[in-house]
Amino acid sequence: MEHSENILRIMDERGVTSYRMAKETGISESLFGAWRKKPTSKIYSCNLVLIAQYLGCSVDYLLGLSDDPSPR
């Protein structure tokens, strides 16, 4: 599974829309649309950090490296 698929899955589980995430983090909404069309593991670290902070989880959890969503 690509990292973007994991992030989108977590967003869906938490009821966070791409629009809301984009508006509240400053990440382009089109990025999430691009991930839905073509999943990727190439994600800027600054975006990973913003997404993790917004969702209240760790970057490792977003990347699928940990089952523990707790931020460190």
Backbone as CSV, one residue per row, in Angstrom:
resi,resn,N_x,N_y,N_z,CA_x,CA_y,CA_z,C_x,C_y,C_z
1,MET,0.843,-1.176,0.000,0.000,0.000,0.000,0.894,1.248,0.000
2,GLU,0.555,2.180,-0.830,1.292,3.448,-0.902,0.929,4.314,0.310
3,HIS,1.845,5.168,0.715,1.622,6.022,1.886,0.389,6.914,1.714
4,SER,0.184,7.427,0.518,-0.968,8.303,0.300,-2.283,7.554,0.523
5,GLU,-2.334,6.283,0.157,-3.545,5.487,0.373,-3.824,5.343,1.867
6,ASN,-2.773,5.139,2.628,-2.918,5.004,4.074,-3.433,6.304,4.691
7,ILE,-2.872,7.422,4.260,-3.308,8.726,4.771,-4.777,8.973,4.433
8,LEU,-5.166,8.703,3.197,-6.553,8.904,2.782,-7.498,7.990,3.559
9,ARG,-7.060,6.771,3.841,-7.877,5.834,4.619,-8.095,6.370,6.032
10,ILE,-7.029,6.866,6.648,-7.134,7.419,7.998,-8.046,8.641,7.999
11,MET,-7.915,9.488,6.991,-8.797,10.651,6.884,-10.251,10.202,6.791
12,ASP,-10.523,9.200,5.961,-11.887,8.691,5.805,-12.414,8.126,7.124
13,GLU,-11.580,7.355,7.828,-11.986,6.770,9.107,-12.341,7.852,10.132
14,ARG,-11.650,8.975,10.046,-11.875,10.056,11.010,-12.858,11.100,10.504
15,GLY,-13.400,10.884,9.308,-14.403,11.791,8.768,-13.846,13.141,8.344
16,VAL,-12.588,13.167,7.956,-11.938,14.413,7.528,-11.948,14.468,6.002
17,THR,-12.540,15.502,5.450,-12.583,15.658,3.997,-11.313,16.332,3.498
18,SER,-11.042,16.134,2.229,-9.887,16.783,1.605,-10.034,18.301,1.674
19,TYR,-11.247,18.775,1.478,-11.501,20.217,1.531,-11.153,20.778,2.904
20,ARG,-11.650,20.111,3.933,-11.393,20.570,5.299,-9.909,20.525,5.635
21,MET,-9.257,19.421,5.261,-7.817,19.277,5.529,-7.049,20.391,4.822
22,ALA,-7.384,20.634,3.569,-6.695,21.662,2.788,-6.897,23.039,3.412
23,LYS,-8.122,23.330,3.765,-8.437,24.648,4.322,-7.728,24.895,5.650
24,GLU,-7.630,23.866,6.470,-7.090,24.046,7.811,-5.578,23.818,7.914
25,THR,-4.968,23.227,6.890,-3.518,22.996,6.930,-2.755,23.819,5.897
26,GLY,-3.464,24.283,4.875,-2.792,25.021,3.816,-2.231,24.121,2.720
27,ILE,-2.445,22.816,2.849,-2.023,21.876,1.808,-3.056,21.940,0.688
28,SER,-2.606,21.948,-0.542,-3.494,22.056,-1.685,-4.498,20.900,-1.740
29,GLU,-5.764,21.237,-1.906,-6.796,20.204,-2.029,-6.547,19.317,-3.245
30,SER,-5.966,19.872,-4.286,-5.697,19.089,-5.493,-4.696,17.956,-5.227
31,LEU,-3.850,18.122,-4.210,-2.906,17.054,-3.864,-3.662,15.795,-3.448
32,PHE,-4.697,15.969,-2.642,-5.470,14.817,-2.191,-6.202,14.154,-3.354
33,GLY,-6.689,14.963,-4.290,-7.321,14.419,-5.495,-6.326,13.639,-6.334
34,ALA,-5.120,14.167,-6.443,-4.063,13.478,-7.199,-3.733,12.148,-6.535
35,TRP,-3.689,12.130,-5.202,-3.413,10.882,-4.481,-4.500,9.854,-4.722
36,ARG,-5.750,10.298,-4.821,-6.848,9.351,-5.066,-6.734,8.745,-6.472
37,LYS,-6.307,9.561,-7.424,-6.177,9.079,-8.803,-4.934,8.214,-8.988
38,LYS,-3.833,8.638,-8.362,-2.572,7.920,-8.525,-1.840,7.884,-7.184
39,PRO,-2.073,6.830,-6.393,-1.435,6.720,-5.091,0.095,6.765,-5.210
40,THR,0.727,7.314,-4.185,2.177,7.456,-4.195,2.738,7.339,-2.784
41,SER,4.019,7.059,-2.694,4.721,7.091,-1.414,5.670,8.277,-1.366
42,LYS,5.701,9.053,-2.438,6.547,10.242,-2.496,5.751,11.423,-1.955
43,ILE,5.986,11.718,-0.681,5.253,12.775,-0.003,6.261,13.663,0.708
44,TYR,6.122,14.954,0.544,7.020,15.889,1.219,6.894,15.735,2.731
45,SER,8.022,15.739,3.416,8.015,15.567,4.871,7.235,16.681,5.564
46,CYS,7.284,17.883,5.027,6.536,18.979,5.655,5.035,18.704,5.601
47,ASN,4.551,18.087,4.514,3.131,17.732,4.427,2.790,16.617,5.408
48,LEU,3.692,15.645,5.548,3.455,14.558,6.506,3.307,15.101,7.919
49,VAL,4.181,16.011,8.271,4.140,16.597,9.614,2.840,17.370,9.817
50,LEU,2.444,18.189,8.843,1.190,18.948,8.950,-0.017,18.026,9.104
51,ILE,-0.056,16.980,8.306,-1.181,16.038,8.348,-1.211,15.313,9.691
52,ALA,-0.051,14.856,10.152,0.022,14.158,11.443,-0.431,15.081,12.579
53,GLN,0.035,16.312,12.571,-0.367,17.263,13.610,-1.868,17.511,13.557
54,TYR,-2.396,17.684,12.368,-3.828,17.954,12.217,-4.666,16.770,12.709
55,LEU,-4.245,15.551,12.363,-4.999,14.359,12.733,-4.684,13.886,14.153
56,GLY,-3.674,14.482,14.779,-3.316,14.096,16.136,-2.711,12.714,16.231
57,CYS,-1.880,12.382,15.248,-1.232,11.071,15.246,0.241,11.233,14.880
58,SER,0.959,10.139,14.885,2.379,10.189,14.547,2.579,10.027,13.041
59,VAL,3.705,10.502,12.569,4.076,10.320,11.159,4.232,8.821,10.882
60,ASP,4.796,8.083,11.828,4.950,6.635,11.654,3.603,5.955,11.421
61,TYR,2.571,6.412,12.119,1.235,5.853,11.934,0.718,6.156,10.527
62,LEU,0.920,7.380,10.064,0.488,7.746,8.704,1.182,6.901,7.654
63,LEU,2.448,6.577,7.911,3.237,5.813,6.946,3.001,4.308,7.058
64,GLY,2.218,3.896,8.055,1.952,2.476,8.231,3.082,1.745,8.919
65,LEU,3.966,2.483,9.592,5.105,1.877,10.281,4.788,1.530,11.723
66,SER,3.634,1.990,12.204,3.231,1.741,13.585,1.723,1.573,13.623
67,ASP,1.275,0.699,14.529,-0.161,0.521,14.748,-0.681,1.475,15.812
68,ASP,0.244,2.180,16.460,-0.101,3.111,17.532,-0.245,4.522,16.950
69,PRO,-1.467,5.062,16.945,-1.660,6.385,16.366,-1.191,7.545,17.254
70,SER,-0.837,7.245,18.496,-0.462,8.296,19.439,0.721,9.120,18.926
71,PRO,0.578,10.448,18.981,1.728,11.286,18.604,2.831,11.117,19.642
72,ARG,4.049,11.242,19.184,5.182,11.046,20.109,5.689,12.322,20.617
